[in-house]
């Protein structure tokens, strides 16, 4: 029976992460890569859909529906819940700059920031109610977030303010991911084959 298993390897981590969609739930599996071919699996039945994963060395965060957010500090061997304080909003994207500072974005334009590794999260004003799908940061202060209805936001002050950027796309454009190779050169990708490139940090 094919249950749609997807397998992910993270560079620099002796860890293999897999997802299996079964009925309405996802099963999360994490194990050392050396045992990837064996039947000795560690399973976590989350009971929800996982939308986002971020890893830094042995630290891994996963987020999903209803503000679901868990953290592992041992490459996935054990997991502890982290209070996302999203008020039930789904988490769709995450980014951690270091082991302390991270951001989570999701439905309703919600942006949350942590400075203590996920022990607590503070709400930020994104100036939008559009669903946000992804976030990318170059530092603890410089980040971009993208989402539905052609939404692009940028902060240069750690999220104290988020500025609207214009891509030239239409209101039907949904941006799904964002990446910057440095502080000025970046790309965003979305539906209908949408792709935009900027050389000035997103100003144009």
KAKA-V303483 format. One record per pair of residues at least 24 apart in sequence whose ideal C-beta (glycine too) atoms are under 7 Angstrom apart, sorted by the first residue. I is the first residue (numbers start at 1). J is the second residue. D is the distance in Angstrom with one decimal. If there is no record, write none. Layout:
BEGIN
i=I j=J d=D
i=I j=J d=D
END
This chain:
BEGIN
i=10 j=55 d=4.9
i=13 j=55 d=6.1
i=13 j=75 d=6.3
i=14 j=75 d=6.7
i=15 j=75 d=4.5
i=15 j=76 d=5.7
i=17 j=53 d=6.9
i=17 j=76 d=6.7
i=19 j=50 d=6.5
i=26 j=50 d=5.3
i=28 j=62 d=6.8
i=30 j=75 d=7.0
i=30 j=76 d=2.6
i=42 j=77 d=6.6
i=44 j=79 d=6.0
i=51 j=90 d=6.7
i=51 j=91 d=6.1
i=51 j=92 d=4.9
i=52 j=91 d=5.8
i=52 j=92 d=6.3
i=52 j=93 d=5.1
i=52 j=94 d=4.5
i=54 j=94 d=4.6
i=54 j=95 d=6.1
i=54 j=96 d=5.1
i=56 j=96 d=5.5
i=56 j=99 d=6.0
i=59 j=99 d=5.7
i=61 j=94 d=5.8
i=61 j=96 d=6.5
i=61 j=102 d=7.0
i=61 j=118 d=6.5
i=63 j=91 d=3.3
i=63 j=94 d=5.3
i=63 j=104 d=5.9
i=64 j=90 d=6.9
i=64 j=91 d=6.0
i=65 j=90 d=4.9
i=66 j=90 d=6.5
i=67 j=91 d=6.2
i=69 j=104 d=7.0
i=71 j=118 d=5.1
i=82 j=118 d=4.0
i=83 j=120 d=6.9
i=83 j=121 d=6.7
i=84 j=112 d=6.2
i=84 j=121 d=5.6
i=85 j=112 d=6.3
i=85 j=121 d=4.5
i=86 j=110 d=5.5
i=86 j=112 d=6.3
i=92 j=131 d=6.8
i=92 j=132 d=6.4
i=92 j=133 d=4.9
i=93 j=132 d=6.7
i=93 j=133 d=5.6
i=93 j=134 d=4.0
i=93 j=135 d=4.9
i=95 j=135 d=4.8
i=95 j=136 d=5.8
i=95 j=137 d=5.0
i=97 j=137 d=5.1
i=97 j=139 d=6.3
i=97 j=140 d=5.0
i=101 j=140 d=4.6
i=103 j=135 d=5.2
i=103 j=137 d=6.6
i=103 j=143 d=6.2
i=105 j=132 d=3.8
i=105 j=135 d=4.8
i=105 j=145 d=5.2
i=106 j=132 d=6.2
i=107 j=131 d=4.7
i=111 j=145 d=6.5
i=111 j=159 d=6.6
i=113 j=159 d=5.1
i=124 j=159 d=4.3
i=124 j=162 d=6.8
i=125 j=162 d=6.7
i=126 j=153 d=5.6
i=126 j=162 d=4.9
i=127 j=162 d=5.6
i=127 j=164 d=6.5
i=128 j=153 d=6.7
i=133 j=175 d=6.6
i=133 j=176 d=5.2
i=134 j=176 d=6.4
i=134 j=177 d=4.7
i=134 j=178 d=5.3
i=136 j=178 d=4.6
i=136 j=179 d=5.6
i=136 j=180 d=5.9
i=138 j=180 d=5.7
i=138 j=183 d=5.5
i=142 j=183 d=6.3
i=144 j=178 d=5.1
i=144 j=180 d=6.7
i=144 j=186 d=6.8
i=144 j=202 d=6.1
i=146 j=175 d=3.5
i=146 j=178 d=4.7
i=146 j=188 d=5.3
i=147 j=175 d=6.1
i=148 j=174 d=4.7
i=151 j=175 d=6.9
i=152 j=188 d=6.8
i=152 j=202 d=6.6
i=154 j=202 d=5.3
i=165 j=202 d=4.5
i=167 j=196 d=4.8
i=168 j=196 d=6.9
i=169 j=194 d=6.0
i=169 j=196 d=7.0
END
